[in-house]
Amino acid sequence: MFRRSRRIAALSALLGLILLYHFYTLRSELHPQQNDEARRTLPECPPLPGMEDVLVVMKTGVTESLDKVPVHFHTTLRCVPHYVIFSDFAEEIEGVKIHDAFVGMDTTVRDTVEDFNLYNRLREQGRAGLASADFADEANSNIGKPNNPGWKLDKWKFLPMVQQALAYKDDAKWYVFMEADTYFSWPTLLAWLAHFDSSEPQYIGTETQIADVIFAHGGSGFLVSNPAMQLASKEYAARTVELNEYTDWHWAGDCVLGKVLADAGVPLHYSWPMLQNSNLGEIDEFATGFYRKPWCFPAVAFHHLSSRDIQDLYEYERRRWQDVNKHILLHRDVFKELIYPELSNVRDSWDNLSDQERPDITTFHECQTVCAEAANCAQFVLRAGVCFLGETPRLGVRNPNARSGWVLNTIDKMIEHAPRCGRPDFGL
């Protein structure tokens, strides 16, 4: 009897261990390791009331994911309670599950549309099936990168991601879509979202237009409320064949999603300059040629960032979080605290993106003098032996064939005469 009892106890213990193992395995699959409560309550995480109602949806691809995704586990996603990452290849990166965006895609499309050649190769061979041509760094044209296999496949992800994101977490109030080279300021986002009713269909993003379709630019990030997600999902389910044919014909998946939402009666809420299709070097915080001036608007997201850029922005915001009055990031702050300190009278091997050409000027000293003497010149660059001037200051990018400079006195006056920003301008 004693031996039988010991056997029963041992079997019970073993069964308990098996059940415990399956429970934690399932739990880790549904909630990646980086999402657990311990990480979200680390001292560097700011208060994020409302973030529990948000699902962050990241889109990536197999040719970039190993380079671009890992930094987010230690920065943008570190304090996020709910996120899911979709790619064209299911795998694990640093213990986090990367989901196949096409797992529910019509097999006829997957088997017959040429865009899915890369995907089918990956399903058969895994990463070993990648070829050097898959990593070709083709420059963007007016219609994207039509010769890049990963780029051609990318347009197909948007509508399936809507359905899969809903399946992953159907009770989120907001779905925030981002790419692997995008940075979000979560406290700033939440302060902005507080002005919208998540119980209504909402589609918010940086306005872009192709033909007669106005849509949210995918790389800048965009926001969709639960009711709008439901409408888009139903629209896709009811018109799958038609919309797959439309996607095959089109070249921009974010435009396809915008059309589906418009057809479902959900127009785009314009968000520029909160969601930027620019990195810090390209952004113009004194822009005057658009319908809004960025200065007092929240800086919610930036795009075209390297992993180093993302890490630097995260560390910058983490320092700001120590001040209770600095949780909302404005474009004013970005310029004064990140861009302005990098400006100088002369910077070699650098292009500050000045765009007013002066072909009659071919020396740096003369270019500098002309700009300094002009009342409305803030910066200049000698690019490949030609002078260019600029009326608003931008940081720019490294360029061995350029030499730049800024007129700091002029920029100081621009800052002095800029709005005071008593409170953030949410553009409502």
VENQUIUR-V671060 format. One line per field, one symbol per residue. ss: DSSP state (2 for helix, 1 for strand, 0 for the rest). psi: psi as a letter, one per 40 degrees, with the letter a starting at -180 (. if undefined). burial: + if it has 9 or more other C-alpha atoms within 8 Angstrom, else -. Layout:
BEGIN
ss = ???
psi = ???
burial = ???
END
This chain:
BEGIN
ss = 02222222222222222222222222222200222022220000000000222111111000002222022220000000001111100011100111110000002222220222222222222222200222200000100100002222220022222222222200000111111000110222222220000000001110111100111100000111122222222222220222222222200022222222222000001100001000000000000000000222110011000022222222222222000000000122222222222200001111100001110000022222222220000011111001111100000011111111110222222222000000001000
psi = ddddddddddddddddddddddddddddddgideeidddeeidehihghedeehhhhhhaideedddddddddecdedehdhiihiaehhahhfehhhihdedeihddddedhddeddddddddeadeeiidddehghihaefbgeehdddddddeddddddddddddgeeidihhhiiefihhhddddddddeeiheeihhhhihhihhbehhihhddeiihhidddddddddddddfddddddddddiehdddddddddddefhihhhehedhhfiadddiheeheeaeihddeiigdiiifiiddddddddddddddeehdefdhhiddddddddddeeiidhhifihefiehhgeeheidddddddddehdfhdiiihhfehhiiheihidaihhefihiiigdddddddddeiidgdiihef.
burial = ---------------------------+--++-+++--++----+-----++++++++++++-+++-++++++-++++++++++++++++--+--++++++-------++--+--+-+++++---+--++---+---------++--+++++++++++++++++++-----++++++++++++++-++++++-----+--+++++++-+---+++++++++++++++++++++-++------++-++---++++++++++++-+-+-++-+++++++++++++-+++-----+++++++++++++-+--++-++--++-++----+++++++++++-++---+++-+-++++++---+--++++-+++--++----+++++++--+++++-++++++----+++++++-++------------++---
END
